[in-house]
Amino acid sequence: AEPKLEIQQIAMRDVAGKPTPTVSVRNSGDAHGRLEGMLDAKDAKGSNFNLAVEGTPIMPGQTRTLALIPKTEDGRVAQPSYPVNASGMLDWDKGSFKIKTEIK
């Protein structure tokens, strides 16, 4: 048994009443998996920060939308100005996804 994760979409969605960058992940495997990592990001005002992926497990057969939480270098939550350009790698047990996107 093992997970098989694939990224479906990176987009802005309403999370707890607030527009938030998110990643939708599908697990077509037969075990749960987790996406891990941070993306390097730069907002419309030129501020640099990270987008940390929420660590919630994705169960077999499930498509889950995970928040990409904007964080400063010292771990505080950032308040970016959109659009945001993000790049880097998001990892899981069996591989990595190379990401380069603009989030509006």
Kinemage of the C-alpha trace (Angstrom):
@kinemage 1
@onewidth
@group {chain A} dominant
@subgroup {mainchain}
@vectorlist {calphas} color= white
{ca ala a 1} P 0.000 0.000 0.000
{ca glu a 2} L 1.260 3.458 -0.880
{ca pro a 3} L -0.068 6.916 -1.720
{ca lys a 4} L 0.040 8.397 -5.215
{ca leu a 5} L -0.215 12.172 -4.981
{ca glu a 6} L -0.755 14.589 -7.852
{ca ile a 7} L -1.243 18.346 -7.761
{ca gln a 8} L -4.504 19.394 -9.398
{ca gln a 9} L -4.471 23.184 -8.984
{ca ile a 10} L -2.838 26.114 -7.183
{ca ala a 11} L -5.284 28.991 -6.682
{ca met a 12} L -6.783 31.510 -4.277
{ca arg a 13} L -9.712 30.140 -2.249
{ca asp a 14} L -11.762 31.327 0.688
{ca val a 15} L -10.385 29.665 3.854
{ca ala a 16} L -12.077 30.615 7.143
{ca gly a 17} L -13.556 33.707 5.494
{ca lys a 18} L -10.225 34.971 4.136
{ca pro a 19} L -8.744 34.711 0.600
{ca thr a 20} L -5.844 32.252 0.918
{ca pro a 21} L -3.415 30.643 -1.529
{ca thr a 22} L -4.155 26.909 -1.753
{ca val a 23} L -3.004 23.739 -3.485
{ca ser a 24} L -5.466 20.971 -4.436
{ca val a 25} L -3.928 17.494 -4.202
{ca arg a 26} L -5.400 14.180 -5.378
{ca asn a 27} L -4.390 10.838 -3.852
{ca ser a 28} L -5.129 7.999 -6.277
{ca gly a 29} L -3.120 5.493 -4.212
{ca asp a 30} L -4.261 3.068 -1.529
{ca ala a 31} L -2.594 4.653 1.535
{ca his a 32} L -2.664 8.169 2.991
{ca gly a 33} L 0.043 10.677 2.075
{ca arg a 34} L 1.200 14.149 3.078
{ca leu a 35} L 2.558 17.039 1.082
{ca glu a 36} L 5.448 18.905 2.747
{ca gly a 37} L 7.632 21.894 2.036
{ca met a 38} L 7.727 25.627 1.445
{ca leu a 39} L 7.733 27.745 -1.664
{ca asp a 40} L 9.796 30.917 -2.032
{ca ala a 41} L 7.425 33.796 -2.768
{ca lys a 42} L 7.524 37.474 -3.697
{ca asp a 43} L 4.443 39.683 -3.586
{ca ala a 44} L 3.325 42.654 -5.719
{ca lys a 45} L 5.193 45.085 -3.404
{ca gly a 46} L 8.463 43.126 -3.673
{ca ser a 47} L 8.287 41.571 -0.194
{ca asn a 48} L 9.877 38.113 0.150
{ca phe a 49} L 8.336 35.357 2.284
{ca asn a 50} L 7.578 31.621 2.215
{ca leu a 51} L 4.373 29.723 1.464
{ca ala a 52} L 4.256 26.751 3.861
{ca val a 53} L 1.942 23.905 2.863
{ca glu a 54} L -0.575 22.754 5.480
{ca gly a 55} L 0.404 19.242 6.690
{ca thr a 56} L -3.032 17.603 6.691
{ca pro a 57} L -3.026 13.991 5.395
{ca ile a 58} L -4.677 13.159 2.064
{ca met a 59} L -6.582 9.899 2.387
{ca pro a 60} L -6.777 7.278 -0.423
{ca gly a 61} L -9.174 8.379 -3.179
{ca gln a 62} L -9.441 11.889 -1.726
{ca thr a 63} L -8.804 15.267 -3.324
{ca arg a 64} L -7.966 17.787 -0.606
{ca thr a 65} L -7.374 21.525 -0.746
{ca leu a 66} L -4.477 22.558 1.494
{ca ala a 67} L -3.677 26.128 2.530
{ca leu a 68} L -0.339 27.636 1.533
{ca ile a 69} L 0.345 29.731 4.622
{ca pro a 70} L 2.394 32.927 4.010
{ca lys a 71} L 5.218 33.081 6.591
{ca thr a 72} L 8.105 35.460 7.151
{ca glu a 73} L 11.666 34.250 7.733
{ca asp a 74} L 11.107 34.355 11.513
{ca gly a 75} L 7.914 32.246 11.279
{ca arg a 76} L 5.301 34.984 11.633
{ca val a 77} L 2.292 34.972 9.323
{ca ala a 78} L 2.876 37.380 6.417
{ca gln a 79} L 0.226 39.648 4.849
{ca pro a 80} L 1.133 39.577 1.144
{ca ser a 81} L -0.114 41.897 -1.587
{ca tyr a 82} L -1.364 39.910 -4.567
{ca pro a 83} L -0.440 38.746 -7.137
{ca val a 84} L 2.302 36.567 -5.648
{ca asn a 85} L 4.986 34.733 -7.632
{ca ala a 86} L 5.948 31.433 -6.003
{ca ser a 87} L 8.500 28.768 -6.860
{ca gly a 88} L 10.181 25.783 -5.274
{ca met a 89} L 9.500 22.153 -4.461
{ca leu a 90} L 6.661 20.485 -2.575
{ca asp a 91} L 7.601 16.966 -1.469
{ca trp a 92} L 5.897 13.711 -0.494
{ca asp a 93} L 7.232 10.245 0.399
{ca lys a 94} L 7.576 9.089 -3.222
{ca gly a 95} L 8.680 12.260 -4.985
{ca ser a 96} L 8.528 16.014 -5.453
{ca phe a 97} L 6.577 18.555 -7.463
{ca lys a 98} L 8.457 21.490 -8.985
{ca ile a 99} L 6.290 24.598 -8.683
{ca lys a 100} L 6.575 27.939 -10.492
{ca thr a 101} L 3.326 29.928 -10.526
{ca glu a 102} L 1.623 33.263 -10.079
{ca ile a 103} L -1.187 33.313 -7.520
{ca lys a 104} L -3.792 36.071 -7.977
